[in-house]
Amino acid sequence: MLDVAAPPAPLVAAAGPAASPQPRHAWKPKGYLSPLGLVVVLLLAIVPLLMVLLRVVAGPGMSLPGIPMAEYLRQFGAMLDRTATLEWVPRADRSHVIYLLLLPSAGLIITITRLTFGLRILGYRAILIAVGFEEIGVWPSLVLMAVVIGIIALLRPVMKRVRLPMYARISLIFSITACLMVVALFAGPWLRSELIWSVAFFPVIILAMMAESITGTMDQKSVASAAWRMGWTMVLALILWLMHNPTVTGVLLRFPELMLTQIAAIMLVSEYLDLRLLQDWQSHYGGFSQAAERLLGGSSAAVRRQPRVAVVRNRWHHGVIARLGRAAPASGRVHSIRHLVDGLRDEGYAVKVFEGDITLLRELQKFLPPHPRTGAPGGVVLNLATGIQGLGRLGHVAAMLEMAGLSYTGPDPITHARLQDRLALLTSLQQAGVPVPPFRLLHGRSTAVDLDLPLCVSPRYEPDVAGIVVRRIGSLGDAIDKVIERHGPDVIVESWIEGPEVRATLLGTTTLECLPLMAIDAAGKQRACPPAMDDALSERIRDCARQAFCAAGCRDYARIDLRIGATGMPCVVRVQSHDILARNGSVAAMAAAAGLDWGGLARRIVESAAARTGAEAVVGPRPDNVVPLVPVTHPAAHDTRDATRPAAGAR
């Protein structure tokens, strides 16, 4: 009988220091512009300025003393002044031309605001809002947008409660805004208010795009983030509106070639001034957004940049270029992950689900962009992928993420390969001093095995396939034939330990925490979590699980399955780090026994990966309703001995 005695204690294993990204010097160019490209951009910037200079010099009363060919330069400048100008455009049509001329200027200002200063805004809505200011005036526009934003803030809880999809929410806000503008048509004459009357003539498409941006920001971030971005967007809109004055527009009409200089300036800012100077400040302190959150009844912690988690799984099998190799079994596809997604969102993460196929890296590049100055990972990938086809499928996604420089949970590609190869796993555990069942590797249909019955026959490269237990020597050949027929010629035969099974789930990398143990009786029918077990045996099981975790190279989380033989000593029979986070699986029961819901469990896994890689994953203090686990210091670390050397028990 196995007992409830002691609450599980975490295990501590030392490991190497977490990798920290090397910051890129702020003034160092990105290196995306080649030398030839840089020359082209500089010419694009300088030539229009020289043209403007020649045209100015060609004006009345100007001269070029002491410069050779001065008269030719004046004549060339005069020719440019006659041809390269838009002052001939009739005044009735100039407004449309001026909008075109101001677009590069607006783009340059927005580029500097976002890339150099790192201020978050609602995209290019500032240009559209400036157009609205020009159409009906600043105050009517501000009144209308304040009313729209107020309606969005008031209706958002109601829309979330009735679970309106995003497009329905945007359409509803759009429709309500149109109704308000129609009401202004009636109310203006009744109240004899020019301000209210002018509201109805605000360009409605601008309000629609603004409502979409605000609603999307609220969904992905928070009300405070939307208010923060809207505030800076308004500031930019006012700056752009002030540029729409006779002095600026007169210069642009006379010297339209300056558009090319501004285009070149945008490219140079992107290459040399992508500094994001205030991005960290607004992410961690929030300035205006903190005040907005307090006014809206929230906490200042909520306005910090919302960490992102990309959940990667394999649900489909068609995301490949061609069919090659053995396909992953349908049983290995991850379907139900809603419990993990909802749990992470409840913890405060922005979560998006991705398919682990050939489209993965392109999609992750959009969702998890790195920090622009340090190059640190922009979030964490919760890797639940089990592969689609071919050799080493369990490590395919991990290899893609490793190559792309993304922070991800679970084993690295090398460890995945070890866990998928049962011979390599048992050998590495045995060499690290972890007790494992005696085992042999068979090639082909040989039955020459010097192990005592009962035996377990399993494929070498399919860790998810349950082994066939053989209790009579006459059945061994049939079991080997079945495994070869289904999974290939390499077969692992190992001693089958009669006795109860105990499962231990470990969390962390440098500091390991063990969830409450789970015991399953020898018949596999009755489960207990935590089990009735004396303290000494519980400690041996946890220590054995820790050694297996480290020797196998696991990180962040893994489940270690052990069996208790007739001698009462635990023996590791399985190390598994994939497909163990099912809604109603054994890990779920162990987490619940520790007071962890799915959000708390997933958060610990994500934070462990983030700590290794320097990715941001802090969403606030952890809840205090989790069973406290007192750390147990242990001197052992991840075993780095060569796991490729043959073990004494392997043939």
C-alpha positions as CSV (number, residue, x, y, z in Angstrom):
1,M,0.0,0.0,0.0
2,L,1.2,3.4,-0.9
3,D,0.4,6.3,1.5
4,V,-0.5,10.0,1.8
5,A,2.0,10.9,4.3
6,A,4.2,13.8,3.3
7,P,3.4,16.7,1.0
8,P,5.7,16.7,-2.0
9,A,8.8,18.7,-1.7
10,P,10.5,20.3,-4.7
11,L,13.8,19.2,-5.8
12,V,16.7,21.5,-6.6
13,A,19.3,20.8,-9.2
14,A,22.0,23.3,-10.3
15,A,22.3,24.1,-13.9
16,G,24.2,26.6,-16.0
17,P,23.3,30.3,-16.0
18,A,20.4,31.4,-18.1
19,A,21.3,32.8,-21.4
20,S,20.9,36.5,-21.6
21,P,20.6,38.2,-25.0
22,Q,23.4,40.6,-26.0
23,P,22.1,44.1,-26.5
24,R,22.7,45.7,-29.8
25,H,24.3,49.1,-29.6
26,A,21.7,51.8,-30.0
27,W,23.5,53.6,-32.8
28,K,24.8,50.6,-34.7
29,P,23.1,50.1,-38.0
30,K,20.9,47.1,-38.5
31,G,23.0,46.1,-41.5
32,Y,20.0,45.6,-43.8
33,L,21.1,48.3,-46.3
34,S,24.0,47.2,-48.5
35,P,26.7,49.7,-49.3
36,L,25.2,50.2,-52.7
37,G,21.7,50.6,-51.2
38,L,23.1,53.2,-48.8
39,V,24.6,55.2,-51.6
40,V,21.3,55.1,-53.5
41,V,19.4,56.3,-50.4
42,L,21.8,59.1,-49.7
43,L,21.6,60.2,-53.4
44,L,17.8,60.1,-53.0
45,A,18.1,62.4,-50.0
46,I,20.8,64.8,-51.3
47,V,19.9,65.3,-55.0
48,P,16.4,66.9,-54.2
49,L,18.1,69.2,-51.7
50,L,20.6,70.3,-54.3
51,M,17.7,70.9,-56.7
52,V,16.0,73.1,-54.1
53,L,19.2,75.0,-53.5
54,L,19.7,75.7,-57.2
55,R,16.1,76.9,-57.6
56,V,16.5,79.3,-54.6
57,V,19.7,80.7,-56.0
58,A,18.0,81.2,-59.4
59,G,15.6,83.6,-57.7
60,P,15.8,87.4,-58.1
61,G,18.6,89.1,-56.2
62,M,20.5,85.8,-55.6
63,S,24.0,85.1,-57.0
64,L,26.8,82.6,-56.8
65,P,30.1,84.6,-56.5
66,G,33.3,82.8,-57.1
67,I,31.7,79.6,-58.3
68,P,32.7,78.3,-61.8
69,M,29.8,78.0,-64.2
70,A,27.6,80.0,-61.9
71,E,25.5,81.3,-64.7
72,Y,24.8,77.8,-66.1
73,L,23.8,76.7,-62.6
74,R,21.4,79.7,-62.3
75,Q,19.9,78.9,-65.7
76,F,19.4,75.2,-64.7
77,G,17.8,76.3,-61.4
78,A,15.5,78.7,-63.3
79,M,14.5,75.8,-65.6
80,L,13.7,73.6,-62.6
81,D,11.8,76.4,-61.0
82,R,9.5,76.6,-64.0
83,T,9.0,72.9,-64.5
84,A,9.3,71.1,-61.2
85,T,6.6,72.9,-59.3
86,L,2.9,72.5,-58.5
87,E,2.1,76.1,-57.9
88,W,0.2,76.1,-61.2
89,V,-2.5,73.8,-59.7
90,P,-5.8,75.8,-59.4
91,R,-6.6,76.8,-55.8
92,A,-10.0,74.9,-56.0
93,D,-8.1,71.7,-56.6
94,R,-5.1,72.2,-54.3
95,S,-6.5,70.5,-51.2
96,H,-6.3,67.1,-52.8
97,V,-2.7,67.7,-54.0
98,I,-1.7,69.0,-50.6
99,Y,-2.9,65.8,-49.0
100,L,-0.7,63.8,-51.3
101,L,2.3,66.1,-50.6
102,L,1.9,65.8,-46.9
103,L,1.7,62.0,-46.8
104,P,5.6,61.5,-46.8
105,S,5.9,64.2,-44.1
106,A,3.3,62.4,-42.0
107,G,5.0,59.1,-42.6
108,L,8.3,60.5,-41.5
109,I,6.9,61.9,-38.3
110,I,5.1,58.7,-37.5
111,T,8.3,56.6,-38.2
112,I,10.3,58.8,-35.9
113,T,7.6,58.6,-33.2
114,R,7.4,54.8,-33.4
115,L,10.9,53.7,-34.2
116,T,13.1,56.4,-32.6
117,F,11.0,57.2,-29.5
118,G,9.2,53.9,-29.3
119,L,5.8,55.5,-28.6
120,R,2.9,53.2,-29.3
121,I,0.2,54.7,-31.5
122,L,-2.8,53.5,-33.5
123,G,-0.9,53.0,-36.7
124,Y,-1.5,55.6,-39.4
125,R,-4.9,56.7,-37.9
126,A,-3.2,59.9,-37.0
127,I,-3.2,61.0,-40.6
128,L,-6.9,60.2,-41.0
129,I,-7.8,62.0,-37.8
130,A,-5.8,65.1,-39.0
131,V,-8.0,65.0,-42.1
132,G,-11.0,65.0,-39.9
133,F,-9.6,68.0,-38.0
134,E,-9.3,69.8,-41.3
135,E,-12.8,68.9,-42.4
136,I,-14.8,70.0,-39.4
137,G,-12.3,71.6,-36.9
138,V,-10.4,70.3,-33.9
139,W,-13.0,70.8,-31.2
140,P,-16.0,69.1,-33.0
141,S,-13.7,66.2,-33.9
142,L,-12.4,65.8,-30.3
143,V,-16.0,65.9,-29.0
144,L,-17.1,63.2,-31.4
145,M,-14.2,60.9,-30.7
146,A,-14.5,61.4,-27.0
147,V,-18.1,60.3,-27.2
148,V,-17.2,57.3,-29.4
149,I,-14.4,56.2,-27.0
150,G,-16.7,56.6,-24.0
151,I,-19.3,54.4,-25.7
152,I,-16.7,51.8,-26.5
153,A,-15.5,51.8,-22.8
154,L,-19.1,51.5,-21.5
155,L,-20.3,48.8,-24.0
156,R,-17.2,46.7,-23.8
157,P,-18.2,44.8,-20.6
158,V,-21.6,44.2,-22.0
159,M,-20.3,42.9,-25.4
160,K,-17.9,40.6,-23.6
161,R,-20.7,39.3,-21.4
162,V,-22.8,38.4,-24.4
163,R,-19.7,37.0,-26.2
164,L,-20.0,39.1,-29.3
165,P,-17.2,38.2,-31.8
166,M,-14.8,41.0,-32.7
167,Y,-16.3,41.8,-36.1
168,A,-19.8,42.0,-34.5
169,R,-18.4,44.4,-31.8
170,I,-16.8,46.6,-34.4
171,S,-19.9,46.7,-36.5
172,L,-22.0,47.5,-33.5
173,I,-19.7,50.4,-32.5
174,F,-19.7,51.6,-36.2
175,S,-23.5,51.5,-36.3
176,I,-23.9,53.4,-33.0
177,T,-21.4,56.0,-34.2
178,A,-23.5,56.5,-37.4
179,C,-26.6,56.9,-35.3
180,L,-24.9,59.5,-33.1
181,M,-24.0,61.5,-36.2
182,V,-27.5,61.4,-37.5
183,V,-28.8,62.5,-34.1
184,A,-26.3,65.5,-34.4
185,L,-28.1,66.4,-37.6
186,F,-31.3,66.8,-35.7
187,A,-29.9,68.2,-32.4
188,G,-27.7,70.9,-34.1
189,P,-30.6,73.0,-35.5
190,W,-32.8,72.4,-32.4
191,L,-30.1,73.6,-30.1
192,R,-28.8,76.1,-32.6
193,S,-25.3,74.7,-32.1
194,E,-22.8,74.9,-35.0
195,L,-20.5,72.6,-33.0
196,I,-23.1,69.8,-32.7
197,W,-24.2,70.3,-36.4
198,S,-20.6,70.0,-37.7
199,V,-20.1,66.6,-35.9
200,A,-22.3,64.9,-38.6
201,F,-19.8,65.8,-41.3
202,F,-16.8,64.1,-39.8
203,P,-15.5,61.5,-42.3
204,V,-17.3,58.3,-41.1
205,I,-14.6,55.9,-42.5
206,I,-12.1,57.5,-40.1
207,L,-14.4,56.8,-37.2
208,A,-14.8,53.2,-38.4
209,M,-11.1,52.6,-38.6
210,M,-10.5,54.3,-35.2
211,A,-13.2,52.2,-33.6
212,E,-11.6,49.0,-35.1
213,S,-8.2,50.0,-33.7
214,I,-9.4,50.9,-30.3
215,T,-11.5,47.7,-30.0
216,G,-8.6,45.5,-31.2
217,T,-6.2,47.1,-28.7
218,M,-8.7,46.6,-25.9
219,D,-9.1,42.9,-26.8
220,Q,-5.4,42.3,-27.1
221,K,-4.1,44.6,-24.4
222,S,-6.3,46.6,-22.0
223,V,-8.4,49.7,-21.8
224,A,-5.4,51.6,-20.5
225,S,-3.3,50.6,-23.5
226,A,-6.0,51.7,-25.9
227,A,-6.2,55.1,-24.1
228,W,-2.4,55.5,-24.1
229,R,-2.2,54.8,-27.8
230,M,-5.2,57.0,-28.6
231,G,-3.6,59.9,-26.6
232,W,-0.4,59.8,-28.6
233,T,-2.3,59.3,-31.8
234,M,-4.2,62.5,-31.0
235,V,-1.0,64.4,-30.4
236,L,0.4,63.3,-33.7
237,A,-2.9,64.2,-35.4
238,L,-2.6,67.7,-34.0
239,I,1.0,68.0,-35.2
240,L,0.0,66.9,-38.7
241,W,-3.0,69.2,-38.7
242,L,-0.8,72.2,-37.7
243,M,1.4,71.3,-40.7
244,H,-1.5,72.0,-43.0
245,N,-0.8,75.8,-43.1
246,P,0.1,78.1,-45.9
247,T,3.8,78.2,-45.1
248,V,4.3,74.4,-45.2
249,T,2.0,73.8,-48.0
250,G,3.5,76.6,-50.0
251,V,7.0,75.0,-49.7
252,L,5.7,71.6,-50.7
253,L,3.8,73.0,-53.7
254,R,6.9,74.8,-54.9
255,F,9.4,72.1,-54.1
256,P,7.6,68.7,-54.5
257,E,11.0,67.0,-55.0
258,L,11.3,67.1,-51.2
259,M,9.0,64.1,-51.1
260,L,12.0,62.0,-52.2
261,T,14.2,63.4,-49.4
262,Q,11.6,62.4,-46.9
263,I,11.3,58.9,-48.3
264,A,15.1,58.6,-47.9
265,A,14.9,60.0,-44.4
266,I,12.3,57.3,-43.5
267,M,14.7,54.6,-44.7
268,L,17.7,56.1,-42.8
269,V,15.6,56.3,-39.6
270,S,14.7,52.7,-40.0
271,E,18.3,51.7,-40.5
272,Y,20.1,54.0,-38.0
273,L,17.6,55.4,-35.5
274,D,15.5,52.4,-34.6
275,L,16.2,53.1,-30.9
276,R,12.7,52.8,-29.3
277,L,14.0,55.1,-26.5
278,L,10.8,55.2,-24.5
279,Q,9.5,51.8,-25.2
280,D,10.8,50.2,-22.0
281,W,9.6,53.2,-20.0
282,Q,6.1,53.0,-21.3
283,S,6.0,49.2,-21.0
284,H,7.1,49.1,-17.4
285,Y,5.8,52.4,-16.0
286,G,3.0,53.3,-18.4
287,G,3.0,57.1,-17.6
288,F,-0.4,58.2,-19.0
289,S,-1.7,54.6,-19.2
290,Q,-1.2,54.1,-15.5
291,A,-3.3,57.2,-14.8
292,A,-5.9,55.9,-17.3
293,E,-6.0,52.5,-15.6
294,R,-6.5,54.1,-12.2
295,L,-9.3,56.2,-13.5
296,L,-10.9,53.1,-14.9
297,G,-10.6,51.3,-11.6
298,G,-7.7,49.0,-12.6
299,S,-4.3,48.4,-11.1
300,S,-1.0,49.8,-12.4
301,A,0.4,46.3,-12.9
302,A,-2.2,45.7,-15.6
303,V,-0.8,48.4,-17.8
304,R,2.6,46.8,-18.3
305,R,3.2,45.3,-21.6
306,Q,1.2,42.1,-21.8
307,P,3.6,39.1,-22.3
308,R,2.8,36.9,-25.2
309,V,2.6,33.1,-25.4
310,A,2.3,31.3,-28.7
311,V,0.8,27.8,-28.2
312,V,2.1,25.5,-31.0
313,R,0.4,22.1,-31.6
314,N,-0.2,19.6,-34.3
315,R,-3.9,19.2,-35.0
316,W,-3.7,18.6,-38.8
317,H,-1.4,16.6,-41.0
318,H,-1.5,18.6,-44.3
319,G,1.0,21.4,-43.6
320,V,3.9,19.8,-45.5
321,I,5.5,20.2,-48.9
322,A,5.4,16.5,-49.8
323,R,4.7,13.1,-48.2
324,L,7.9,11.4,-47.0
325,G,8.5,9.0,-44.1
326,R,6.2,7.5,-41.5
327,A,3.2,9.7,-40.7
328,A,2.5,10.6,-37.0
329,P,-0.3,8.5,-35.5
330,A,-3.7,10.2,-35.2
331,S,-3.6,9.5,-31.5
332,G,-0.6,11.8,-31.1
333,R,-2.3,14.9,-32.5
334,V,-3.1,17.6,-30.0
335,H,-6.8,18.6,-30.2
336,S,-8.1,20.0,-27.0
337,I,-5.9,22.9,-25.7
338,R,-8.7,25.3,-24.7
339,H,-8.0,24.7,-21.0
340,L,-4.3,25.8,-21.5
341,V,-5.3,28.8,-23.6
342,D,-8.0,30.0,-21.2
343,G,-5.7,29.4,-18.2
344,L,-2.9,31.5,-19.7
345,R,-5.3,34.3,-20.6
346,D,-6.7,34.3,-17.1
347,E,-3.1,34.7,-15.9
348,G,-2.7,37.8,-18.0
349,Y,-1.0,36.5,-21.1
350,A,-1.8,37.4,-24.7
351,V,-2.2,33.9,-26.3
352,K,-2.5,32.7,-29.9
353,V,-2.6,29.2,-31.2
354,F,-0.4,28.1,-34.1
355,E,-0.1,24.9,-36.2
356,G,3.3,23.3,-36.0
357,D,3.8,23.0,-39.8
358,I,5.7,24.8,-42.6
359,T,3.9,28.0,-42.0
360,L,5.0,28.3,-38.3
361,L,8.0,30.5,-38.4
362,R,6.4,33.1,-40.7
363,E,3.4,33.4,-38.4
364,L,5.5,33.5,-35.2
365,Q,7.7,36.3,-36.6
366,K,4.5,38.4,-36.7
367,F,3.3,37.4,-33.2
368,L,6.6,37.3,-31.3
369,P,8.9,40.0,-32.8
370,P,12.1,40.4,-30.7
371,H,12.9,43.4,-28.6
372,P,14.1,46.0,-31.2
373,R,17.2,47.1,-29.2
374,T,18.3,44.0,-27.3
375,G,17.1,41.3,-29.6
376,A,15.6,39.4,-26.7
377,P,12.7,37.0,-27.5
378,G,9.4,38.8,-27.7
379,G,7.5,36.0,-25.9
380,V,7.5,32.3,-25.2
381,V,6.3,29.4,-27.3
382,L,4.4,26.7,-25.4
383,N,5.6,23.8,-27.5
384,L,2.9,21.1,-27.6
385,A,3.8,19.9,-31.1
386,T,4.4,16.2,-31.8
387,G,5.3,16.4,-35.4
388,I,3.6,15.5,-38.7
389,Q,5.8,12.9,-40.4
390,G,9.3,11.6,-40.8
391,L,12.2,10.7,-38.5
392,G,12.6,12.5,-35.2
393,R,9.1,14.1,-35.6
394,L,8.9,15.0,-31.9
395,G,11.8,17.4,-32.2
396,H,10.9,19.0,-35.6
397,V,9.2,22.1,-34.1
398,A,11.8,22.4,-31.4
399,A,14.5,22.5,-34.1
400,M,12.7,25.1,-36.0
401,L,12.3,27.3,-32.9
402,E,15.9,26.8,-32.0
403,M,17.1,27.9,-35.4
404,A,14.8,30.9,-35.4
405,G,16.0,32.1,-32.0
406,L,12.7,31.8,-30.2
407,S,12.1,31.0,-26.6
408,Y,10.2,27.8,-26.2
409,T,9.2,25.4,-23.5
410,G,10.3,21.8,-23.1
411,P,13.3,19.8,-24.4
412,D,15.7,21.0,-27.0
413,P,16.1,19.1,-30.3
414,I,18.9,16.9,-28.9
415,T,16.9,15.9,-25.9
416,H,13.8,15.2,-28.0
417,A,15.9,12.8,-30.1
418,R,17.1,11.1,-26.9
419,L,13.6,10.8,-25.5
420,Q,12.3,9.4,-28.8
421,D,15.0,6.7,-28.9
422,R,14.4,4.3,-26.0
423,L,17.8,2.8,-26.3
424,A,19.5,6.2,-26.0
425,L,17.2,7.1,-23.1
426,L,17.8,4.0,-21.1
427,T,21.5,4.1,-21.8
428,S,21.9,7.7,-20.7
429,L,19.9,7.1,-17.5
430,Q,21.9,4.0,-16.7
431,Q,25.2,5.8,-17.2
432,A,24.0,8.5,-14.8
433,G,23.3,6.0,-12.1
434,V,19.5,6.1,-12.4
435,P,17.9,2.7,-11.8
436,V,16.2,1.3,-15.0
437,P,15.0,-2.1,-15.9
438,P,17.5,-4.5,-17.5
439,F,17.2,-4.1,-21.3
440,R,18.4,-5.4,-24.6
441,L,18.3,-4.2,-28.2
442,L,17.2,-6.7,-30.8
443,H,17.7,-6.4,-34.6
444,G,15.2,-8.4,-36.6
445,R,13.3,-11.5,-35.3
446,S,15.9,-12.8,-32.9
447,T,14.6,-14.1,-29.6
448,A,17.9,-14.6,-27.9
449,V,17.3,-12.6,-24.7
450,D,19.1,-13.4,-21.5
451,L,16.5,-11.7,-19.3
452,D,14.0,-13.2,-16.9
453,L,10.3,-13.2,-17.5
454,P,8.1,-11.3,-17.5
455,L,9.4,-9.1,-20.4
456,C,8.1,-5.9,-22.1
457,V,8.6,-5.7,-25.9
458,S,8.4,-2.2,-27.4
459,P,9.6,-0.3,-30.5
460,R,12.9,1.6,-30.2
461,Y,11.7,4.9,-31.8
462,E,8.0,5.2,-30.7
463,P,7.9,6.3,-27.1
464,D,4.1,6.7,-27.2
465,V,3.4,3.1,-28.1
466,A,2.6,0.8,-25.1
467,G,4.9,-2.2,-24.9
468,I,3.6,-5.8,-25.1
469,V,4.0,-7.6,-21.8
470,V,5.2,-11.2,-22.3
471,R,4.8,-13.7,-19.5
472,R,5.5,-16.9,-21.4
473,I,8.7,-17.5,-23.5
474,G,6.7,-19.0,-26.3
475,S,4.9,-15.6,-26.8
476,L,8.0,-13.6,-27.1
477,G,8.5,-14.3,-30.8
478,D,4.9,-13.2,-31.7
479,A,5.3,-10.0,-29.7
480,I,8.6,-9.2,-31.5
481,D,7.0,-9.9,-34.9
482,K,4.1,-7.5,-34.1
483,V,6.4,-4.7,-33.1
484,I,8.6,-5.2,-36.2
485,E,5.6,-5.3,-38.5
486,R,4.2,-2.1,-37.2
487,H,7.3,0.0,-36.2
488,G,10.4,-1.3,-37.9
489,P,13.2,-3.8,-37.1
490,D,14.7,-2.3,-34.0
491,V,13.1,-3.7,-30.9
492,I,13.7,-3.0,-27.2
493,V,13.2,-5.9,-24.8
494,E,13.3,-5.1,-21.1
495,S,12.4,-6.7,-17.8
496,W,8.8,-6.0,-16.7
497,I,8.6,-4.9,-13.1
498,E,5.6,-6.3,-11.4
499,G,4.4,-3.7,-8.9
500,P,2.6,-0.4,-8.5
501,E,3.5,2.6,-10.8
502,V,4.3,6.0,-9.4
503,R,4.3,9.1,-11.5
504,A,6.3,12.3,-10.6
505,T,5.9,15.6,-12.4
506,L,8.8,18.0,-12.1
507,L,8.6,21.7,-13.0
508,G,11.5,24.1,-13.6
509,T,15.1,23.9,-14.9
510,T,17.6,25.2,-12.4
511,T,15.3,24.9,-9.4
512,L,13.0,21.8,-9.7
513,E,9.6,21.5,-8.0
514,C,7.9,18.2,-7.7
515,L,4.1,18.1,-7.8
516,P,2.3,15.6,-5.5
517,L,3.1,12.1,-6.5
518,M,0.5,9.8,-8.1
519,A,0.4,6.0,-7.6
520,I,-1.4,3.5,-9.8
521,D,-1.9,0.0,-8.6
522,A,-0.3,-3.0,-10.4
523,A,-3.6,-3.7,-12.2
524,G,-3.7,-0.1,-13.5
525,K,-7.2,0.6,-12.2
526,Q,-6.9,2.5,-9.0
527,R,-5.1,5.8,-8.7
528,A,-4.2,7.9,-5.7
529,C,-2.8,11.4,-5.6
530,P,-1.1,11.9,-3.3
531,P,-0.5,8.2,-2.4
532,A,-0.3,6.5,0.9
533,M,3.4,6.2,1.1
534,D,6.0,6.6,3.8
535,D,8.3,9.6,3.8
536,A,11.5,7.7,3.0
537,L,10.1,6.1,-0.1
538,S,8.5,9.4,-1.3
539,E,11.9,11.0,-0.9
540,R,13.7,8.2,-2.9
541,I,11.1,8.4,-5.6
542,R,11.5,12.2,-5.9
543,D,15.3,11.9,-5.9
544,C,15.2,9.2,-8.5
545,A,12.8,11.4,-10.7
546,R,15.1,14.3,-10.3
547,Q,18.1,12.3,-11.4
548,A,16.2,11.0,-14.4
549,F,15.0,14.5,-15.3
550,C,18.6,15.9,-15.3
551,A,20.2,12.9,-17.0
552,A,17.7,12.9,-19.8
553,G,18.3,16.7,-20.3
554,C,14.7,17.7,-19.6
555,R,13.7,21.3,-18.8
556,D,10.7,23.3,-17.7
557,Y,8.5,20.2,-17.1
558,A,8.4,16.5,-17.5
559,R,6.7,13.4,-16.1
560,I,8.8,10.6,-14.8
561,D,7.1,7.2,-14.5
562,L,8.6,4.7,-12.0
563,R,7.7,1.2,-10.8
564,I,8.2,-0.2,-7.3
565,G,9.6,-3.7,-7.5
566,A,9.6,-6.5,-5.0
567,T,12.7,-5.0,-3.3
568,G,10.8,-1.7,-2.7
569,M,13.2,0.4,-4.7
570,P,11.9,2.7,-7.4
571,C,12.9,2.1,-11.0
572,V,12.5,4.6,-13.9
573,V,10.5,3.2,-16.8
574,R,9.5,6.3,-18.7
575,V,10.5,10.0,-19.1
576,Q,7.9,11.9,-21.0
577,S,7.7,15.6,-21.8
578,H,5.2,15.7,-24.6
579,D,1.5,15.1,-24.7
580,I,1.2,15.1,-20.9
581,L,-0.9,18.3,-20.4
582,A,-4.3,16.7,-21.3
583,R,-7.3,18.2,-19.5
584,N,-8.1,15.1,-17.5
585,G,-4.7,13.4,-17.4
586,S,-2.5,12.4,-14.5
587,V,-0.6,15.7,-14.6
588,A,-3.9,17.6,-14.2
589,A,-4.7,15.5,-11.0
590,M,-1.2,16.2,-9.6
591,A,-1.5,19.9,-10.3
592,A,-4.9,20.1,-8.7
593,A,-3.5,18.3,-5.6
594,A,-0.9,21.1,-5.3
595,G,-3.6,23.8,-5.6
596,L,-2.6,24.7,-9.2
597,D,-5.2,25.3,-11.9
598,W,-4.3,25.1,-15.5
599,G,-3.4,28.8,-15.6
600,G,-1.0,28.4,-12.6
601,L,0.6,25.3,-14.0
602,A,1.1,26.7,-17.5
603,R,2.4,29.9,-16.1
604,R,5.1,28.1,-14.2
605,I,6.2,26.3,-17.3
606,V,6.3,29.5,-19.4
607,E,8.2,31.4,-16.7
608,S,10.8,28.6,-16.5
609,A,11.4,28.9,-20.3
610,A,11.5,32.7,-20.0
611,A,14.0,32.7,-17.2
612,R,16.4,30.6,-19.4
613,T,16.2,32.8,-22.4
614,G,15.5,36.4,-21.1
615,A,12.0,36.6,-22.6
616,E,9.5,38.7,-20.7
617,A,6.9,36.6,-19.0
618,V,6.1,38.3,-15.7
619,V,2.3,39.0,-15.4
620,G,2.1,39.8,-11.7
621,P,2.5,38.1,-8.4
622,R,1.6,34.4,-8.1
623,P,-1.5,33.6,-6.1
624,D,-1.0,32.4,-2.5
625,N,-3.4,29.5,-2.6
626,V,-0.9,27.0,-3.8
627,V,0.4,24.3,-1.4
628,P,3.8,25.6,-0.3
629,L,6.7,23.3,-1.5
630,V,9.8,23.7,0.6
631,P,12.9,23.5,-1.6
632,V,15.3,20.7,-1.0
633,T,18.9,21.5,-1.9
634,H,20.6,18.8,-3.9
635,P,24.2,19.0,-5.2
636,A,23.5,17.1,-8.5
637,A,23.2,19.0,-11.7
638,H,22.3,18.1,-15.3
639,D,24.4,15.1,-16.2
640,T,26.7,16.1,-19.1
641,R,28.4,12.8,-19.6
642,D,28.4,11.3,-23.1
643,A,25.2,9.4,-23.5
644,T,26.3,7.9,-26.8
645,R,28.7,5.3,-25.2
646,P,27.2,1.8,-25.0
647,A,25.9,0.8,-21.6
648,A,26.9,-2.4,-20.0
649,G,23.3,-3.7,-20.3
650,A,22.8,-2.8,-23.9
651,R,23.6,-5.1,-26.8
